[in-house]
């Protein structure tokens, strides 16, 4: 377990109203008092991934990250990958990606090809 890939810190504050809309505004760049700054999330997440990647360079596998999706979305958004859906490649859209996440969900980011491909959604592995 690496705390650097934990979810966005929200200061333990509970908000009335639409949490998903608040998260969408945060991911879109709006300042959200009490929430961890987006730059800090990206920095810690990137450090963890950059540290883990060399261990996979000899072909021993992938780096696997599990979290609730906000921190992961910010990280992936900095890599500006193309998303491959149903065999079609399209530009990455951070908010669209986050809003489309299911629980559970799994994606594979190929850092060399700079692509992001859905592995499975809603607990259903392909084929």
Backbone atoms as SQL, in Angstrom:
CREATE TABLE atoms (id INTEGER PRIMARY KEY, chain TEXT, resi INTEGER, resn TEXT, atom TEXT, x REAL, y REAL, z REAL);
INSERT INTO atoms VALUES
  (1, 'A', 1, 'UNK', 'N', 0.849, -1.179, 0.000),
  (2, 'A', 1, 'UNK', 'CA', 0.000, 0.000, 0.000),
  (3, 'A', 1, 'UNK', 'C', 0.888, 1.233, 0.000),
  (4, 'A', 2, 'UNK', 'N', 0.647, 2.117, -0.946),
  (5, 'A', 2, 'UNK', 'CA', 1.403, 3.352, -1.057),
  (6, 'A', 2, 'UNK', 'C', 0.425, 4.513, -0.885),
  (7, 'A', 3, 'UNK', 'N', 0.564, 5.252, 0.188),
  (8, 'A', 3, 'UNK', 'CA', -0.345, 6.363, 0.502),
  (9, 'A', 3, 'UNK', 'C', -0.322, 7.448, -0.574),
  (10, 'A', 4, 'UNK', 'N', 0.718, 7.460, -1.383),
  (11, 'A', 4, 'UNK', 'CA', 0.803, 8.496, -2.420),
  (12, 'A', 4, 'UNK', 'C', -0.237, 8.314, -3.525),
  (13, 'A', 5, 'UNK', 'N', -0.835, 7.133, -3.629),
  (14, 'A', 5, 'UNK', 'CA', -1.882, 6.937, -4.627),
  (15, 'A', 5, 'UNK', 'C', -3.270, 6.930, -3.985),
  (16, 'A', 6, 'UNK', 'N', -3.348, 7.452, -2.766),
  (17, 'A', 6, 'UNK', 'CA', -4.631, 7.562, -2.075),
  (18, 'A', 6, 'UNK', 'C', -5.515, 8.592, -2.787),
  (19, 'A', 7, 'UNK', 'N', -6.790, 8.582, -2.423),
  (20, 'A', 7, 'UNK', 'CA', -7.745, 9.506, -3.011),
  (21, 'A', 7, 'UNK', 'C', -7.446, 10.942, -2.589),
  (22, 'A', 8, 'UNK', 'N', -8.044, 11.889, -3.279),
  (23, 'A', 8, 'UNK', 'CA', -7.896, 13.315, -2.986),
  (24, 'A', 8, 'UNK', 'C', -8.334, 13.581, -1.548),
  (25, 'A', 9, 'UNK', 'N', -7.478, 14.276, -0.800),
  (26, 'A', 9, 'UNK', 'CA', -7.841, 14.662, 0.560),
  (27, 'A', 9, 'UNK', 'C', -8.898, 15.747, 0.543),
  (28, 'A', 10, 'UNK', 'N', -9.983, 15.501, 1.276),
  (29, 'A', 10, 'UNK', 'CA', -11.090, 16.460, 1.289),
  (30, 'A', 10, 'UNK', 'C', -11.301, 17.054, 2.672),
  (31, 'A', 11, 'UNK', 'N', -10.307, 16.913, 3.533),
  (32, 'A', 11, 'UNK', 'CA', -10.351, 17.567, 4.834),
  (33, 'A', 11, 'UNK', 'C', -11.430, 17.083, 5.774),
  (34, 'A', 12, 'UNK', 'N', -12.023, 15.951, 5.509),
  (35, 'A', 12, 'UNK', 'CA', -13.044, 15.402, 6.406),
  (36, 'A', 12, 'UNK', 'C', -14.312, 16.230, 6.469),
  (37, 'A', 13, 'UNK', 'N', -14.489, 17.137, 5.508),
  (38, 'A', 13, 'UNK', 'CA', -15.669, 18.003, 5.503),
  (39, 'A', 13, 'UNK', 'C', -16.777, 17.337, 4.707),
  (40, 'A', 14, 'UNK', 'N', -17.968, 17.258, 5.303),
  (41, 'A', 14, 'UNK', 'CA', -19.113, 16.697, 4.601),
  (42, 'A', 14, 'UNK', 'C', -19.943, 17.841, 4.039),
  (43, 'A', 15, 'UNK', 'N', -20.314, 17.735, 2.762),
  (44, 'A', 15, 'UNK', 'CA', -21.089, 18.783, 2.119),
  (45, 'A', 15, 'UNK', 'C', -22.501, 18.308, 1.849),
  (46, 'A', 16, 'UNK', 'N', -23.466, 19.200, 2.091),
  (47, 'A', 16, 'UNK', 'CA', -24.825, 18.922, 1.663),
  (48, 'A', 16, 'UNK', 'C', -24.872, 19.173, 0.161),
  (49, 'A', 17, 'UNK', 'N', -25.778, 18.530, -0.505),
  (50, 'A', 17, 'UNK', 'CA', -25.923, 18.786, -1.929),
  (51, 'A', 17, 'UNK', 'C', -25.247, 17.731, -2.779),
  (52, 'A', 18, 'UNK', 'N', -24.937, 18.119, -3.988),
  (53, 'A', 18, 'UNK', 'CA', -24.442, 17.181, -4.991),
  (54, 'A', 18, 'UNK', 'C', -22.924, 17.042, -4.920),
  (55, 'A', 19, 'UNK', 'N', -22.465, 15.955, -4.305),
  (56, 'A', 19, 'UNK', 'CA', -21.030, 15.700, -4.174),
  (57, 'A', 19, 'UNK', 'C', -20.379, 15.514, -5.543),
  (58, 'A', 20, 'UNK', 'N', -21.060, 14.814, -6.450),
  (59, 'A', 20, 'UNK', 'CA', -20.486, 14.588, -7.782),
  (60, 'A', 20, 'UNK', 'C', -20.258, 15.914, -8.516),
  (61, 'A', 21, 'UNK', 'N', -21.162, 16.856, -8.358),
  (62, 'A', 21, 'UNK', 'CA', -20.993, 18.163, -8.999),
  (63, 'A', 21, 'UNK', 'C', -19.815, 18.913, -8.379),
  (64, 'A', 22, 'UNK', 'N', -19.645, 18.812, -7.080),
  (65, 'A', 22, 'UNK', 'CA', -18.513, 19.459, -6.404),
  (66, 'A', 22, 'UNK', 'C', -17.192, 18.855, -6.902),
  (67, 'A', 23, 'UNK', 'N', -17.152, 17.521, -7.028),
  (68, 'A', 23, 'UNK', 'CA', -15.947, 16.859, -7.526),
  (69, 'A', 23, 'UNK', 'C', -15.673, 17.295, -8.965),
  (70, 'A', 24, 'UNK', 'N', -16.704, 17.367, -9.793),
  (71, 'A', 24, 'UNK', 'CA', -16.532, 17.785, -11.188),
  (72, 'A', 24, 'UNK', 'C', -15.952, 19.195, -11.255),
  (73, 'A', 25, 'UNK', 'N', -16.422, 20.087, -10.404),
  (74, 'A', 25, 'UNK', 'CA', -15.874, 21.448, -10.385),
  (75, 'A', 25, 'UNK', 'C', -14.414, 21.430, -9.930),
  (76, 'A', 26, 'UNK', 'N', -14.105, 20.618, -8.914),
  (77, 'A', 26, 'UNK', 'CA', -12.727, 20.484, -8.424),
  (78, 'A', 26, 'UNK', 'C', -11.816, 19.964, -9.541),
  (79, 'A', 27, 'UNK', 'N', -12.221, 18.892, -10.199),
  (80, 'A', 27, 'UNK', 'CA', -11.418, 18.317, -11.276),
  (81, 'A', 27, 'UNK', 'C', -11.272, 19.288, -12.444),
  (82, 'A', 28, 'UNK', 'N', -12.282, 20.129, -12.630),
  (83, 'A', 28, 'UNK', 'CA', -12.251, 21.110, -13.706),
  (84, 'A', 28, 'UNK', 'C', -11.390, 22.328, -13.408),
  (85, 'A', 29, 'UNK', 'N', -10.880, 22.416, -12.170),
  (86, 'A', 29, 'UNK', 'CA', -9.961, 23.502, -11.847),
  (87, 'A', 29, 'UNK', 'C', -10.461, 24.492, -10.824),
  (88, 'A', 30, 'UNK', 'N', -11.697, 24.350, -10.353),
  (89, 'A', 30, 'UNK', 'CA', -12.230, 25.284, -9.366),
  (90, 'A', 30, 'UNK', 'C', -11.580, 25.052, -8.003),
  (91, 'A', 31, 'UNK', 'N', -11.201, 26.139, -7.334),
  (92, 'A', 31, 'UNK', 'CA', -10.651, 26.031, -5.978),
  (93, 'A', 31, 'UNK', 'C', -11.734, 25.501, -5.054),
  (94, 'A', 32, 'UNK', 'N', -11.382, 24.505, -4.247),
  (95, 'A', 32, 'UNK', 'CA', -12.334, 23.886, -3.331),
  (96, 'A', 32, 'UNK', 'C', -11.739, 23.943, -1.930),
  (97, 'A', 33, 'UNK', 'N', -12.200, 24.899, -1.106),
  (98, 'A', 33, 'UNK', 'CA', -11.627, 25.073, 0.239),
  (99, 'A', 33, 'UNK', 'C', -11.624, 23.772, 1.044),
  (100, 'A', 34, 'UNK', 'N', -10.457, 23.490, 1.662),
  (101, 'A', 34, 'UNK', 'CA', -10.307, 22.306, 2.496),
  (102, 'A', 34, 'UNK', 'C', -9.871, 21.067, 1.744),
  (103, 'A', 35, 'UNK', 'N', -9.940, 21.099, 0.425),
  (104, 'A', 35, 'UNK', 'CA', -9.545, 19.945, -0.376),
  (105, 'A', 35, 'UNK', 'C', -8.067, 20.059, -0.733),
  (106, 'A', 36, 'UNK', 'N', -7.427, 18.927, -0.866),
  (107, 'A', 36, 'UNK', 'CA', -6.023, 18.880, -1.247),
  (108, 'A', 36, 'UNK', 'C', -5.833, 19.553, -2.612),
  (109, 'A', 37, 'UNK', 'N', -4.859, 20.429, -2.738),
  (110, 'A', 37, 'UNK', 'CA', -4.635, 21.076, -4.041),
  (111, 'A', 37, 'UNK', 'C', -4.353, 20.051, -5.138),
  (112, 'A', 38, 'UNK', 'N', -4.933, 20.266, -6.306),
  (113, 'A', 38, 'UNK', 'CA', -4.766, 19.343, -7.431),
  (114, 'A', 38, 'UNK', 'C', -3.287, 19.094, -7.737),
  (115, 'A', 39, 'UNK', 'N', -2.472, 20.153, -7.678),
  (116, 'A', 39, 'UNK', 'CA', -1.051, 20.012, -7.987),
  (117, 'A', 39, 'UNK', 'C', -0.357, 19.066, -7.009),
  (118, 'A', 40, 'UNK', 'N', -0.765, 19.106, -5.733),
  (119, 'A', 40, 'UNK', 'CA', -0.179, 18.223, -4.721),
  (120, 'A', 40, 'UNK', 'C', -0.564, 16.768, -4.986),
  (121, 'A', 41, 'UNK', 'N', -1.812, 16.556, -5.385),
  (122, 'A', 41, 'UNK', 'CA', -2.277, 15.200, -5.711),
  (123, 'A', 41, 'UNK', 'C', -1.473, 14.648, -6.883),
  (124, 'A', 42, 'UNK', 'N', -1.358, 15.443, -7.939),
  (125, 'A', 42, 'UNK', 'CA', -0.635, 15.010, -9.139),
  (126, 'A', 42, 'UNK', 'C', 0.821, 14.719, -8.807),
  (127, 'A', 43, 'UNK', 'N', 1.441, 15.568, -7.995),
  (128, 'A', 43, 'UNK', 'CA', 2.853, 15.395, -7.636),
  (129, 'A', 43, 'UNK', 'C', 3.070, 14.082, -6.883),
  (130, 'A', 44, 'UNK', 'N', 2.275, 13.825, -5.841),
  (131, 'A', 44, 'UNK', 'CA', 2.479, 12.605, -5.039),
  (132, 'A', 44, 'UNK', 'C', 2.149, 11.353, -5.844),
  (133, 'A', 45, 'UNK', 'N', 1.092, 11.420, -6.634),
  (134, 'A', 45, 'UNK', 'CA', 0.689, 10.283, -7.455),
  (135, 'A', 45, 'UNK', 'C', 1.779, 9.972, -8.479),
  (136, 'A', 46, 'UNK', 'N', 2.279, 11.007, -9.144),
  (137, 'A', 46, 'UNK', 'CA', 3.331, 10.835, -10.148),
  (138, 'A', 46, 'UNK', 'C', 4.592, 10.261, -9.533),
  (139, 'A', 47, 'UNK', 'N', 4.959, 10.724, -8.342),
  (140, 'A', 47, 'UNK', 'CA', 6.145, 10.193, -7.661),
  (141, 'A', 47, 'UNK', 'C', 6.014, 8.695, -7.425),
  (142, 'A', 48, 'UNK', 'N', 4.847, 8.270, -6.980),
  (143, 'A', 48, 'UNK', 'CA', 4.637, 6.844, -6.708),
  (144, 'A', 48, 'UNK', 'C', 4.727, 6.021, -7.991),
  (145, 'A', 49, 'UNK', 'N', 4.094, 6.479, -9.052),
  (146, 'A', 49, 'UNK', 'CA', 4.112, 5.736, -10.310),
  (147, 'A', 49, 'UNK', 'C', 5.510, 5.734, -10.904),
  (148, 'A', 50, 'UNK', 'N', 6.160, 6.895, -10.912),
  (149, 'A', 50, 'UNK', 'CA', 7.520, 6.979, -11.467),
  (150, 'A', 50, 'UNK', 'C', 8.488, 6.070, -10.713),
  (151, 'A', 51, 'UNK', 'N', 8.274, 5.914, -9.418),
  (152, 'A', 51, 'UNK', 'CA', 9.115, 5.020, -8.616),
  (153, 'A', 51, 'UNK', 'C', 8.827, 3.549, -8.918),
  (154, 'A', 52, 'UNK', 'N', 7.577, 3.234, -9.207),
  (155, 'A', 52, 'UNK', 'CA', 7.180, 1.848, -9.434),
  (156, 'A', 52, 'UNK', 'C', 7.491, 1.360, -10.852),
  (157, 'A', 53, 'UNK', 'N', 7.474, 2.232, -11.830),
  (158, 'A', 53, 'UNK', 'CA', 7.643, 1.818, -13.229),
  (159, 'A', 53, 'UNK', 'C', 8.951, 1.094, -13.527),
  (160, 'A', 54, 'UNK', 'N', 10.093, 1.524, -13.004),
  (161, 'A', 54, 'UNK', 'CA', 11.321, 0.797, -13.330),
  (162, 'A', 54, 'UNK', 'C', 11.280, -0.683, -12.947),
  (163, 'A', 55, 'UNK', 'N', 10.505, -1.024, -11.956),
  (164, 'A', 55, 'UNK', 'CA', 10.397, -2.424, -11.532),
  (165, 'A', 55, 'UNK', 'C', 9.711, -3.273, -12.598),
  (166, 'A', 56, 'UNK', 'N', 8.976, -2.637, -13.520),
  (167, 'A', 56, 'UNK', 'CA', 8.283, -3.387, -14.570),
  (168, 'A', 56, 'UNK', 'C', 9.046, -3.375, -15.888),
  (169, 'A', 57, 'UNK', 'N', 10.155, -2.648, -15.932),
  (170, 'A', 57, 'UNK', 'CA', 10.895, -2.482, -17.188),
  (171, 'A', 57, 'UNK', 'C', 11.428, -3.796, -17.758),
  (172, 'A', 58, 'UNK', 'N', 11.636, -4.799, -16.908),
  (173, 'A', 58, 'UNK', 'CA', 12.165, -6.077, -17.406),
  (174, 'A', 58, 'UNK', 'C', 11.050, -7.034, -17.833),
  (175, 'A', 59, 'UNK', 'N', 9.836, -6.522, -17.949),
  (176, 'A', 59, 'UNK', 'CA', 8.729, -7.344, -18.423),
  (177, 'A', 59, 'UNK', 'C', 8.051, -8.161, -17.351),
  (178, 'A', 60, 'UNK', 'N', 8.282, -7.828, -16.087),
  (179, 'A', 60, 'UNK', 'CA', 7.690, -8.597, -14.989),
  (180, 'A', 60, 'UNK', 'C', 6.270, -8.197, -14.635),
  (181, 'A', 61, 'UNK', 'N', 5.649, -7.345, -15.397),
  (182, 'A', 61, 'UNK', 'CA', 4.259, -7.024, -15.117),
  (183, 'A', 61, 'UNK', 'C', 3.945, -5.553, -15.163),
  (184, 'A', 62, 'UNK', 'N', 2.753, -5.234, -14.711),
  (185, 'A', 62, 'UNK', 'CA', 2.247, -3.872, -14.721),
  (186, 'A', 62, 'UNK', 'C', 2.201, -3.307, -13.310),
  (187, 'A', 63, 'UNK', 'N', 2.105, -1.998, -13.223),
  (188, 'A', 63, 'UNK', 'CA', 1.839, -1.321, -11.957),
  (189, 'A', 63, 'UNK', 'C', 0.322, -1.267, -11.835),
  (190, 'A', 64, 'UNK', 'N', -0.207, -1.685, -10.699),
  (191, 'A', 64, 'UNK', 'CA', -1.647, -1.670, -10.484),
  (192, 'A', 64, 'UNK', 'C', -1.972, -0.648, -9.403),
  (193, 'A', 65, 'UNK', 'N', -2.935, 0.224, -9.690),
  (194, 'A', 65, 'UNK', 'CA', -3.352, 1.261, -8.756),
  (195, 'A', 65, 'UNK', 'C', -4.849, 1.107, -8.518),
  (196, 'A', 66, 'UNK', 'N', -5.252, 1.140, -7.266),
  (197, 'A', 66, 'UNK', 'CA', -6.676, 1.094, -6.931),
  (198, 'A', 66, 'UNK', 'C', -6.997, 2.293, -6.048),
  (199, 'A', 67, 'UNK', 'N', -7.979, 3.073, -6.464),
  (200, 'A', 67, 'UNK', 'CA', -8.483, 4.163, -5.632),
  (201, 'A', 67, 'UNK', 'C', -9.892, 4.508, -6.099),
  (202, 'A', 68, 'UNK', 'N', -10.452, 5.601, -5.610),
  (203, 'A', 68, 'UNK', 'CA', -11.834, 5.935, -5.927),
  (204, 'A', 68, 'UNK', 'C', -12.002, 6.726, -7.211),
  (205, 'A', 69, 'UNK', 'N', -10.917, 7.162, -7.835),
  (206, 'A', 69, 'UNK', 'CA', -11.006, 7.733, -9.173),
  (207, 'A', 69, 'UNK', 'C', -10.639, 9.189, -9.345),
  (208, 'A', 70, 'UNK', 'N', -10.761, 10.009, -8.306),
  (209, 'A', 70, 'UNK', 'CA', -10.445, 11.427, -8.483),
  (210, 'A', 70, 'UNK', 'C', -8.947, 11.638, -8.671),
  (211, 'A', 71, 'UNK', 'N', -8.135, 11.094, -7.782),
  (212, 'A', 71, 'UNK', 'CA', -6.679, 11.251, -7.882),
  (213, 'A', 71, 'UNK', 'C', -6.169, 10.583, -9.153),
  (214, 'A', 72, 'UNK', 'N', -6.691, 9.413, -9.452),
  (215, 'A', 72, 'UNK', 'CA', -6.293, 8.704, -10.669),
  (216, 'A', 72, 'UNK', 'C', -6.632, 9.534, -11.904),
  (217, 'A', 73, 'UNK', 'N', -7.798, 10.131, -11.937),
  (218, 'A', 73, 'UNK', 'CA', -8.206, 10.958, -13.079),
  (219, 'A', 73, 'UNK', 'C', -7.266, 12.141, -13.260),
  (220, 'A', 74, 'UNK', 'N', -6.903, 12.791, -12.159),
  (221, 'A', 74, 'UNK', 'CA', -5.963, 13.912, -12.247),
  (222, 'A', 74, 'UNK', 'C', -4.631, 13.459, -12.819),
  (223, 'A', 75, 'UNK', 'N', -4.128, 12.330, -12.322),
  (224, 'A', 75, 'UNK', 'CA', -2.850, 11.801, -12.797),
  (225, 'A', 75, 'UNK', 'C', -2.913, 11.488, -14.291),
  (226, 'A', 76, 'UNK', 'N', -3.920, 10.729, -14.693),
  (227, 'A', 76, 'UNK', 'CA', -4.050, 10.332, -16.097),
  (228, 'A', 76, 'UNK', 'C', -4.191, 11.570, -16.973),
  (229, 'A', 77, 'UNK', 'N', -4.904, 12.576, -16.470),
  (230, 'A', 77, 'UNK', 'CA', -5.082, 13.810, -17.226),
  (231, 'A', 77, 'UNK', 'C', -3.778, 14.526, -17.517),
  (232, 'A', 78, 'UNK', 'N', -2.780, 14.376, -16.655),
  (233, 'A', 78, 'UNK', 'CA', -1.488, 15.021, -16.900),
  (234, 'A', 78, 'UNK', 'C', -0.698, 14.298, -17.970),
  (235, 'A', 79, 'UNK', 'N', -1.041, 13.065, -18.233),
  (236, 'A', 79, 'UNK', 'CA', -0.327, 12.280, -19.238),
  (237, 'A', 79, 'UNK', 'C', -0.947, 12.448, -20.619),
  (238, 'A', 80, 'UNK', 'N', -2.125, 13.086, -20.660),
  (239, 'A', 80, 'UNK', 'CA', -2.835, 13.367, -21.914),
  (240, 'A', 80, 'UNK', 'C', -2.860, 12.188, -22.877),
  (241, 'A', 81, 'UNK', 'N', -3.245, 11.015, -22.400),
  (242, 'A', 81, 'UNK', 'CA', -3.291, 9.877, -23.319),
  (243, 'A', 81, 'UNK', 'C', -4.513, 9.931, -24.218),
  (244, 'A', 82, 'UNK', 'N', -4.479, 9.087, -25.194),
  (245, 'A', 82, 'UNK', 'CA', -5.671, 8.842, -25.981),
  (246, 'A', 82, 'UNK', 'C', -6.418, 7.713, -25.284),
  (247, 'A', 83, 'UNK', 'N', -7.716, 7.733, -25.348),
  (248, 'A', 83, 'UNK', 'CA', -8.540, 6.680, -24.770),
  (249, 'A', 83, 'UNK', 'C', -8.987, 5.771, -25.906),
  (250, 'A', 84, 'UNK', 'N', -8.884, 4.454, -25.686),
  (251, 'A', 84, 'UNK', 'CA', -9.336, 3.493, -26.682),
  (252, 'A', 84, 'UNK', 'C', -10.620, 2.856, -26.157),
  (253, 'A', 85, 'UNK', 'N', -11.710, 3.106, -26.851),
  (254, 'A', 85, 'UNK', 'CA', -13.010, 2.548, -26.481),
  (255, 'A', 85, 'UNK', 'C', -13.584, 1.857, -27.713),
  (256, 'A', 86, 'UNK', 'N', -13.942, 0.589, -27.548),
  (257, 'A', 86, 'UNK', 'CA', -14.466, -0.214, -28.657),
  (258, 'A', 86, 'UNK', 'C', -13.549, -0.130, -29.876),
  (259, 'A', 87, 'UNK', 'N', -12.242, -0.171, -29.626),
  (260, 'A', 87, 'UNK', 'CA', -11.272, -0.164, -30.712),
  (261, 'A', 87, 'UNK', 'C', -11.022, 1.196, -31.343),
  (262, 'A', 88, 'UNK', 'N', -11.741, 2.223, -30.906),
  (263, 'A', 88, 'UNK', 'CA', -11.562, 3.567, -31.460),
  (264, 'A', 88, 'UNK', 'C', -10.728, 4.409, -30.510),
  (265, 'A', 89, 'UNK', 'N', -9.769, 5.133, -31.049),
  (266, 'A', 89, 'UNK', 'CA', -8.908, 5.983, -30.243),
  (267, 'A', 89, 'UNK', 'C', -9.432, 7.414, -30.304),
  (268, 'A', 90, 'UNK', 'N', -9.547, 8.058, -29.120),
  (269, 'A', 90, 'UNK', 'CA', -10.031, 9.432, -29.063),
  (270, 'A', 90, 'UNK', 'C', -9.237, 10.196, -27.998),
  (271, 'A', 91, 'UNK', 'N', -9.230, 11.521, -28.063),
  (272, 'A', 91, 'UNK', 'CA', -8.494, 12.306, -27.073),
  (273, 'A', 91, 'UNK', 'C', -9.067, 12.120, -25.670),
  (274, 'A', 92, 'UNK', 'N', -8.215, 12.243, -24.674),
  (275, 'A', 92, 'UNK', 'CA', -8.632, 12.101, -23.281),
  (276, 'A', 92, 'UNK', 'C', -9.348, 13.361, -22.818),
  (277, 'A', 93, 'UNK', 'N', -10.460, 13.182, -22.121),
  (278, 'A', 93, 'UNK', 'CA', -11.228, 14.267, -21.513),
  (279, 'A', 93, 'UNK', 'C', -11.374, 13.911, -20.038),
  (280, 'A', 94, 'UNK', 'N', -10.679, 14.640, -19.155),
  (281, 'A', 94, 'UNK', 'CA', -10.624, 14.300, -17.735),
  (282, 'A', 94, 'UNK', 'C', -12.014, 14.181, -17.106),
  (283, 'A', 95, 'UNK', 'N', -12.867, 15.170, -17.292),
  (284, 'A', 95, 'UNK', 'CA', -14.195, 15.121, -16.666),
  (285, 'A', 95, 'UNK', 'C', -15.051, 14.001, -17.234),
  (286, 'A', 96, 'UNK', 'N', -14.996, 13.822, -18.522),
  (287, 'A', 96, 'UNK', 'CA', -15.775, 12.733, -19.139),
  (288, 'A', 96, 'UNK', 'C', -15.295, 11.381, -18.617),
  (289, 'A', 97, 'UNK', 'N', -13.967, 11.213, -18.513),
  (290, 'A', 97, 'UNK', 'CA', -13.390, 9.980, -17.989),
  (291, 'A', 97, 'UNK', 'C', -13.885, 9.728, -16.570),
  (292, 'A', 98, 'UNK', 'N', -13.758, 10.725, -15.682),
  (293, 'A', 98, 'UNK', 'CA', -14.157, 10.553, -14.283),
  (294, 'A', 98, 'UNK', 'C', -15.652, 10.243, -14.164),
  (295, 'A', 99, 'UNK', 'N', -16.477, 10.974, -14.893),
  (296, 'A', 99, 'UNK', 'CA', -17.925, 10.754, -14.816),
  (297, 'A', 99, 'UNK', 'C', -18.335, 9.371, -15.323),
  (298, 'A', 100, 'UNK', 'N', -17.542, 8.790, -16.215),
  (299, 'A', 100, 'UNK', 'CA', -17.869, 7.481, -16.790),
  (300, 'A', 100, 'UNK', 'C', -17.342, 6.312, -15.963),
  (301, 'A', 101, 'UNK', 'N', -16.549, 6.592, -14.922),
  (302, 'A', 101, 'UNK', 'CA', -16.017, 5.498, -14.107),
  (303, 'A', 101, 'UNK', 'C', -17.147, 4.731, -13.437),
  (304, 'A', 102, 'UNK', 'N', -17.001, 3.420, -13.391),
  (305, 'A', 102, 'UNK', 'CA', -17.951, 2.573, -12.676),
  (306, 'A', 102, 'UNK', 'C', -17.218, 1.983, -11.478),
  (307, 'A', 103, 'UNK', 'N', -17.955, 1.392, -10.581),
  (308, 'A', 103, 'UNK', 'CA', -17.340, 0.770, -9.405),
  (309, 'A', 103, 'UNK', 'C', -17.767, -0.683, -9.348),
  (310, 'A', 104, 'UNK', 'N', -16.876, -1.615, -9.604),
  (311, 'A', 104, 'UNK', 'CA', -15.456, -1.424, -9.911),
  (312, 'A', 104, 'UNK', 'C', -15.254, -1.100, -11.384),
  (313, 'A', 105, 'UNK', 'N', -14.066, -0.665, -11.701),
  (314, 'A', 105, 'UNK', 'CA', -13.666, -0.348, -13.060),
  (315, 'A', 105, 'UNK', 'C', -12.169, -0.625, -13.167),
  (316, 'A', 106, 'UNK', 'N', -11.680, -0.916, -14.346),
  (317, 'A', 106, 'UNK', 'CA', -10.248, -1.153, -14.524),
  (318, 'A', 106, 'UNK', 'C', -9.816, -0.632, -15.885),
  (319, 'A', 107, 'UNK', 'N', -8.713, 0.068, -15.879),
  (320, 'A', 107, 'UNK', 'CA', -8.151, 0.644, -17.095),
  (321, 'A', 107, 'UNK', 'C', -6.681, 0.278, -17.177),
  (322, 'A', 108, 'UNK', 'N', -6.156, 0.166, -18.391),
  (323, 'A', 108, 'UNK', 'CA', -4.731, -0.080, -18.595),
  (324, 'A', 108, 'UNK', 'C', -4.145, 1.109, -19.333),
  (325, 'A', 109, 'UNK', 'N', -3.178, 1.762, -18.688),
  (326, 'A', 109, 'UNK', 'CA', -2.483, 2.887, -19.304),
  (327, 'A', 109, 'UNK', 'C', -1.142, 2.384, -19.806),
  (328, 'A', 110, 'UNK', 'N', -0.938, 2.466, -21.101),
  (329, 'A', 110, 'UNK', 'CA', 0.332, 2.087, -21.711),
  (330, 'A', 110, 'UNK', 'C', 1.164, 3.356, -21.815),
  (331, 'A', 111, 'UNK', 'N', 2.185, 3.486, -20.958),
  (332, 'A', 111, 'UNK', 'CA', 2.974, 4.716, -20.911),
  (333, 'A', 111, 'UNK', 'C', 3.821, 4.892, -22.160),
  (334, 'A', 112, 'UNK', 'N', 4.173, 3.814, -22.836),
  (335, 'A', 112, 'UNK', 'CA', 4.968, 3.933, -24.058),
  (336, 'A', 112, 'UNK', 'C', 4.101, 4.368, -25.237),
  (337, 'A', 113, 'UNK', 'N', 2.931, 3.776, -25.376),
  (338, 'A', 113, 'UNK', 'CA', 2.021, 4.121, -26.473),
  (339, 'A', 113, 'UNK', 'C', 1.171, 5.348, -26.131),
  (340, 'A', 114, 'UNK', 'N', 1.173, 5.759, -24.855),
  (341, 'A', 114, 'UNK', 'CA', 0.386, 6.895, -24.377),
  (342, 'A', 114, 'UNK', 'C', -1.104, 6.693, -24.642),
  (343, 'A', 115, 'UNK', 'N', -1.584, 5.485, -24.310),
  (344, 'A', 115, 'UNK', 'CA', -2.998, 5.180, -24.479),
  (345, 'A', 115, 'UNK', 'C', -3.581, 4.646, -23.181),
  (346, 'A', 116, 'UNK', 'N', -4.881, 4.755, -23.078),
  (347, 'A', 116, 'UNK', 'CA', -5.634, 4.284, -21.931),
  (348, 'A', 116, 'UNK', 'C', -6.774, 3.434, -22.474),
  (349, 'A', 117, 'UNK', 'N', -6.838, 2.171, -22.048),
  (350, 'A', 117, 'UNK', 'CA', -7.831, 1.239, -22.567),
  (351, 'A', 117, 'UNK', 'C', -8.588, 0.606, -21.408),
  (352, 'A', 118, 'UNK', 'N', -9.907, 0.567, -21.520),
  (353, 'A', 118, 'UNK', 'CA', -10.717, -0.043, -20.466),
  (354, 'A', 118, 'UNK', 'C', -10.494, -1.549, -20.473),
  (355, 'A', 119, 'UNK', 'N', -10.146, -2.103, -19.296),
  (356, 'A', 119, 'UNK', 'CA', -9.928, -3.544, -19.166),
  (357, 'A', 119, 'UNK', 'C', -11.236, -4.253, -18.833),
  (358, 'A', 120, 'UNK', 'N', -12.000, -3.677, -17.911),
  (359, 'A', 120, 'UNK', 'CA', -13.335, -4.183, -17.612),
  (360, 'A', 120, 'UNK', 'C', -14.085, -3.131, -16.811),
  (361, 'A', 121, 'UNK', 'N', -15.397, -3.318, -16.701),
  (362, 'A', 121, 'UNK', 'CA', -16.247, -2.385, -15.976),
  (363, 'A', 121, 'UNK', 'C', -17.306, -3.152, -15.196),
  (364, 'A', 122, 'UNK', 'N', -17.698, -2.621, -14.082),
  (365, 'A', 122, 'UNK', 'CA', -18.774, -3.214, -13.309),
  (366, 'A', 122, 'UNK', 'C', -18.538, -4.659, -12.919),
  (367, 'A', 123, 'UNK', 'N', -17.278, -5.045, -12.787),
  (368, 'A', 123, 'UNK', 'CA', -16.963, -6.389, -12.365),
  (369, 'A', 123, 'UNK', 'C', -16.997, -7.425, -13.465),
  (370, 'A', 124, 'UNK', 'N', -17.165, -6.993, -14.711),
  (371, 'A', 124, 'UNK', 'CA', -17.254, -7.941, -15.816),
  (372, 'A', 124, 'UNK', 'C', -15.969, -7.895, -16.635),
  (373, 'A', 125, 'UNK', 'N', -15.150, -8.925, -16.520),
  (374, 'A', 125, 'UNK', 'CA', -13.927, -9.009, -17.314),
  (375, 'A', 125, 'UNK', 'C', -14.302, -9.373, -18.750),
  (376, 'A', 126, 'UNK', 'N', -13.563, -8.872, -19.745),
  (377, 'A', 126, 'UNK', 'CA', -13.883, -9.191, -21.134),
  (378, 'A', 126, 'UNK', 'C', -13.692, -10.674, -21.437),
  (379, 'A', 127, 'UNK', 'N', -14.503, -11.167, -22.393),
  (380, 'A', 127, 'UNK', 'CA', -14.388, -12.487, -22.982),
  (381, 'A', 127, 'UNK', 'C', -14.385, -13.612, -22.064);
